[in-house]
Amino acid sequence: MKLQRVTDREGMVYASSIHNLLFDDPWDPQKAKAVWILWSEGEPVGFCSIDETKWVPGAAFVSYIGLLASARGRGLGRRMVRVCTKWAREAGYERIVSYTWVENVASARSFLREGWDYYYPEGTAPGYIWFIKYLIP
Ligand SMILES: CC(C)(COP(=O)(O)OP(=O)(O)OC[C@H]1O[C@@H](n2cnc3c(N)ncnc32)[C@H](O)[C@@H]1OP(=O)(O)O)[C@@H](O)C(=O)NCCC(=O)NCCS
């Protein structure tokens, strides 16, 4: 398994195609701050991305973490949380946030086990849980 940052058009097309398989909202990888693809035997099996969010101004935001079913259950979600956190720290962000829906235990565990905490941004919709990691020492 290789987790690789992508910046080229071909990489963005791969990220977009995995996004479209897993999520039903619109997303333009070209506008993301950073995008990674997880490769397994030459095939893309997952992706993660950082954008920003109006709910927590100034923070880095893990907009997506997604694995095809064949790649789940092996802690790769955590690995992607780790790469996003490292990138945000190196990019100078003071905090990084993300959210998931309340039933998504695998997603929640992936953040919590990487040392993130629960977070409660004001005004966000019910049914979702937010997570935060402070990056300043
Ligand atoms: C969310 C996702 C990235 C998690 O990645 P993953 O590597 O498959 O996660 P794992 O299966 O290794 O599980 C992570 C943790 O959750 C736990 N877990 C998973 N499902 C669980 C369940 N139903 N009940 C309790 N714990 C569960 C695992 O035991 C593991 O905990 P541990 O680290 O303490 O052992 C992946 O499942 C995925 O892509 N899902 C579809 C897309 C998605 O939901 N993305 C997130 C949107 S916010």
Ligand as a Chemical Component Dictionary entry (heavy atoms), coordinates in Angstrom:
data_LIG
# 
_chem_comp.id                   LIG 
_chem_comp.type                 NON-POLYMER 
_chem_comp.pdbx_formal_charge   0 
_chem_comp.three_letter_code    LIG 
# 
loop_
_chem_comp_atom.comp_id 
_chem_comp_atom.atom_id 
_chem_comp_atom.alt_atom_id 
_chem_comp_atom.type_symbol 
_chem_comp_atom.charge 
_chem_comp_atom.model_Cartn_x 
_chem_comp_atom.model_Cartn_y 
_chem_comp_atom.model_Cartn_z 
_chem_comp_atom.pdbx_ordinal 
LIG C1  C1  C 0 -14.041 5.354  7.590  1  
LIG C2  C2  C 0 -12.882 4.570  7.008  2  
LIG C3  C3  C 0 -11.928 5.504  6.305  3  
LIG C4  C4  C 0 -12.174 3.892  8.208  4  
LIG O1  O1  O 0 -11.024 3.270  7.738  5  
LIG P1  P1  P 0 -10.595 1.766  8.097  6  
LIG O2  O2  O 0 -9.130  1.729  7.957  7  
LIG O3  O3  O 0 -11.377 0.816  7.276  8  
LIG O4  O4  O 0 -11.042 1.638  9.601  9  
LIG P2  P2  P 0 -10.946 0.295  10.440 10 
LIG O5  O5  O 0 -11.921 -0.715 9.930  11 
LIG O6  O6  O 0 -9.514  -0.096 10.508 12 
LIG O7  O7  O 0 -11.522 0.751  11.845 13 
LIG C5  C5  C 0 -10.965 1.802  12.593 14 
LIG C6  C6  C 0 -11.316 1.539  14.035 15 
LIG O8  O8  O 0 -12.749 1.502  14.186 16 
LIG C7  C7  C 0 -13.135 0.251  14.778 17 
LIG N1  N1  N 0 -14.423 -0.137 14.198 18 
LIG C8  C8  C 0 -14.718 -0.247 12.883 19 
LIG N2  N2  N 0 -16.020 -0.578 12.753 20 
LIG C9  C9  C 0 -16.517 -0.692 13.998 21 
LIG C10 C10 C 0 -17.806 -1.003 14.530 22 
LIG N3  N3  N 0 -18.833 -1.266 13.734 23 
LIG N4  N4  N 0 -17.968 -1.012 15.878 24 
LIG C11 C11 C 0 -16.945 -0.727 16.692 25 
LIG N5  N5  N 0 -15.694 -0.416 16.248 26 
LIG C12 C12 C 0 -15.496 -0.410 14.924 27 
LIG C13 C13 C 0 -12.022 -0.694 14.427 28 
LIG O9  O9  O 0 -11.979 -1.778 15.333 29 
LIG C14 C14 C 0 -10.823 0.214  14.578 30 
LIG O10 O10 O 0 -10.606 0.457  15.947 31 
LIG P3  P3  P 0 -9.190  0.245  16.626 32 
LIG O11 O11 O 0 -8.220  1.096  15.842 33 
LIG O12 O12 O 0 -9.394  0.752  17.997 34 
LIG O13 O13 O 0 -8.904  -1.203 16.502 35 
LIG C15 C15 C 0 -13.370 3.477  6.018  36 
LIG O14 O14 O 0 -14.145 2.542  6.697  37 
LIG C16 C16 C 0 -14.164 4.038  4.842  38 
LIG O15 O15 O 0 -13.593 4.479  3.873  39 
LIG N6  N6  N 0 -15.502 4.006  4.937  40 
LIG C17 C17 C 0 -16.360 4.498  3.849  41 
LIG C18 C18 C 0 -16.238 5.979  3.624  42 
LIG C19 C19 C 0 -16.410 6.762  4.908  43 
LIG O16 O16 O 0 -17.307 6.499  5.701  44 
LIG N7  N7  N 0 -15.540 7.762  5.086  45 
LIG C20 C20 C 0 -15.552 8.653  6.221  46 
LIG C21 C21 C 0 -16.540 9.710  5.998  47 
LIG S1  S1  S 0 -16.408 10.971 7.194  48 
# 
loop_
_chem_comp_bond.comp_id 
_chem_comp_bond.atom_id_1 
_chem_comp_bond.atom_id_2 
_chem_comp_bond.value_order 
_chem_comp_bond.pdbx_ordinal 
LIG C1  C2  SING 1  
LIG C2  C3  SING 2  
LIG C2  C4  SING 3  
LIG C2  C15 SING 4  
LIG C4  O1  SING 5  
LIG O1  P1  SING 6  
LIG P1  O2  DOUB 7  
LIG P1  O3  SING 8  
LIG P1  O4  SING 9  
LIG O4  P2  SING 10 
LIG P2  O5  DOUB 11 
LIG P2  O6  SING 12 
LIG P2  O7  SING 13 
LIG O7  C5  SING 14 
LIG C5  C6  SING 15 
LIG C6  O8  SING 16 
LIG C6  C14 SING 17 
LIG O8  C7  SING 18 
LIG C7  N1  SING 19 
LIG C7  C13 SING 20 
LIG N1  C8  SING 21 
LIG N1  C12 SING 22 
LIG C8  N2  DOUB 23 
LIG N2  C9  SING 24 
LIG C9  C10 SING 25 
LIG C9  C12 DOUB 26 
LIG C10 N3  SING 27 
LIG C10 N4  DOUB 28 
LIG N4  C11 SING 29 
LIG C11 N5  DOUB 30 
LIG N5  C12 SING 31 
LIG C13 O9  SING 32 
LIG C13 C14 SING 33 
LIG C14 O10 SING 34 
LIG O10 P3  SING 35 
LIG P3  O11 DOUB 36 
LIG P3  O12 SING 37 
LIG P3  O13 SING 38 
LIG C15 O14 SING 39 
LIG C15 C16 SING 40 
LIG C16 O15 DOUB 41 
LIG C16 N6  SING 42 
LIG N6  C17 SING 43 
LIG C17 C18 SING 44 
LIG C18 C19 SING 45 
LIG C19 O16 DOUB 46 
LIG C19 N7  SING 47 
LIG N7  C20 SING 48 
LIG C20 C21 SING 49 
LIG C21 S1  SING 50 
# 
